[in-house]
Amino acid sequence: MVMVVIAMTVDLRADAGRAACDDLSLSEQGLALLMIWLSPSYPVGAFSYSSGIEWAVEAGDLMDSDSLRGWLETMLTAGIGSSDAILFVHAYRATQSQNEAALVEIAELSAAFQPSRERHLEATSQGRAFMEATRAAWPCDALDRLAAVWGGPYTYSVAVAVACAGHRIAMPHALSAYLNAVVANWVSAAIRLIPLGQTAGQNVLRELQPAIRRTAQAALAASLDDIGGATFRADLASLHHETQYTRLFRS
């Protein structure tokens, strides 16, 4: 198994410069790139952020699987998950059409839209790390153009979207993989904080699959004017975490 993964990685690295010639289907190369980029081992530091979940646990909002599932579904469908999905879609399309003005507008809006200092840190530190790692290991013209036209900060959703468009990974697959990775990171944080068993965490992730699909489908049909949030308690959690006495996470 290790030998297969290494061989695939070598082949992908050799083909990185030919990304613009691929079609928009989810090819074996595209699937492998999504698995690599959105893996917990990809060096973006996602494991160190909880999106306010740490404070929500301390406040007693999250105590078990049921409360976690409800909290995460709301974050996903009516909060930062939905907003980031819409920004992902529009960043991908602007990259695909080489509309640099639109891409700059989306990148700037994405950075400005974060509801707290810690949420801004979470989104932009991961975005910057993703940009640096991906430009070094999996280069494409799209990431270079983004860096040329926008000096940052780069949010995670925009950076991943641009990379996926640049490597011609079909947007529905890329968006679904991105949302699953974000939710999986939330669940991982909750497993350590509540605490919650690994199997219980996987059950929550399974039960959130319909919400992930709904969020992705809604984002594909949304305009930038549809960005918004109705997760006041989650935003408060992100704000309160900054002064939380004992912290394991950066947000």
Secondary structure in CASP SS format (residue, H / E / C, confidence):
PFRMAT SS
TARGET T0000
AUTHOR 0000-0000-0000
METHOD secondary structure of the structure
MODEL  1
M C 1.00
V H 1.00
M H 1.00
V H 1.00
V H 1.00
I H 1.00
A H 1.00
M H 1.00
T H 1.00
V H 1.00
D H 1.00
L H 1.00
R H 1.00
A H 1.00
D H 1.00
A H 1.00
G H 1.00
R H 1.00
A H 1.00
A H 1.00
C H 1.00
D C 1.00
D C 1.00
L C 1.00
S C 1.00
L C 1.00
S C 1.00
E H 1.00
Q H 1.00
G H 1.00
L H 1.00
A H 1.00
L H 1.00
L H 1.00
M H 1.00
I H 1.00
W H 1.00
L C 1.00
S C 1.00
P C 1.00
S C 1.00
Y C 1.00
P C 1.00
V C 1.00
G C 1.00
A H 1.00
F H 1.00
S H 1.00
Y C 1.00
S C 1.00
S C 1.00
G C 1.00
I H 1.00
E H 1.00
W H 1.00
A H 1.00
V H 1.00
E H 1.00
A C 1.00
G C 1.00
D C 1.00
L C 1.00
M C 1.00
D C 1.00
S H 1.00
D H 1.00
S H 1.00
L H 1.00
R H 1.00
G H 1.00
W H 1.00
L H 1.00
E H 1.00
T H 1.00
M H 1.00
L H 1.00
T H 1.00
A H 1.00
G C 1.00
I H 1.00
G H 1.00
S H 1.00
S H 1.00
D H 1.00
A H 1.00
I H 1.00
L H 1.00
F H 1.00
V H 1.00
H H 1.00
A H 1.00
Y H 1.00
R H 1.00
A H 1.00
T H 1.00
Q H 1.00
S C 1.00
Q C 1.00
N C 1.00
E H 1.00
A H 1.00
A H 1.00
L H 1.00
V H 1.00
E H 1.00
I H 1.00
A H 1.00
E H 1.00
L H 1.00
S H 1.00
A H 1.00
A H 1.00
F C 1.00
Q C 1.00
P C 1.00
S C 1.00
R H 1.00
E H 1.00
R H 1.00
H H 1.00
L H 1.00
E H 1.00
A H 1.00
T H 1.00
S H 1.00
Q H 1.00
G H 1.00
R H 1.00
A H 1.00
F H 1.00
M H 1.00
E H 1.00
A H 1.00
T H 1.00
R H 1.00
A H 1.00
A H 1.00
W C 1.00
P C 1.00
C C 1.00
D H 1.00
A H 1.00
L H 1.00
D H 1.00
R H 1.00
L H 1.00
A H 1.00
A H 1.00
V H 1.00
W C 1.00
G C 1.00
G C 1.00
P C 1.00
Y C 1.00
T C 1.00
Y H 1.00
S H 1.00
V H 1.00
A H 1.00
V H 1.00
A H 1.00
V H 1.00
A H 1.00
C H 1.00
A H 1.00
G H 1.00
H C 1.00
R C 1.00
I C 1.00
A C 1.00
M H 1.00
P H 1.00
H H 1.00
A H 1.00
L H 1.00
S H 1.00
A H 1.00
Y H 1.00
L H 1.00
N H 1.00
A H 1.00
V H 1.00
V H 1.00
A H 1.00
N H 1.00
W H 1.00
V H 1.00
S H 1.00
A H 1.00
A H 1.00
I H 1.00
R H 1.00
L H 1.00
I C 1.00
P C 1.00
L C 1.00
G C 1.00
Q H 1.00
T H 1.00
A H 1.00
G H 1.00
Q H 1.00
N H 1.00
V H 1.00
L H 1.00
R H 1.00
E H 1.00
L C 1.00
Q H 1.00
P H 1.00
A H 1.00
I H 1.00
R H 1.00
R H 1.00
T H 1.00
A H 1.00
Q H 1.00
A H 1.00
A H 1.00
L H 1.00
A C 1.00
A C 1.00
S C 1.00
L H 1.00
D H 1.00
D H 1.00
I C 1.00
G C 1.00
G C 1.00
A C 1.00
T C 1.00
F H 1.00
R H 1.00
A H 1.00
D H 1.00
L H 1.00
A H 1.00
S H 1.00
L H 1.00
H H 1.00
H H 1.00
E C 1.00
T C 1.00
Q C 1.00
Y C 1.00
T C 1.00
R C 1.00
L C 1.00
F C 1.00
R C 1.00
S C 1.00
END
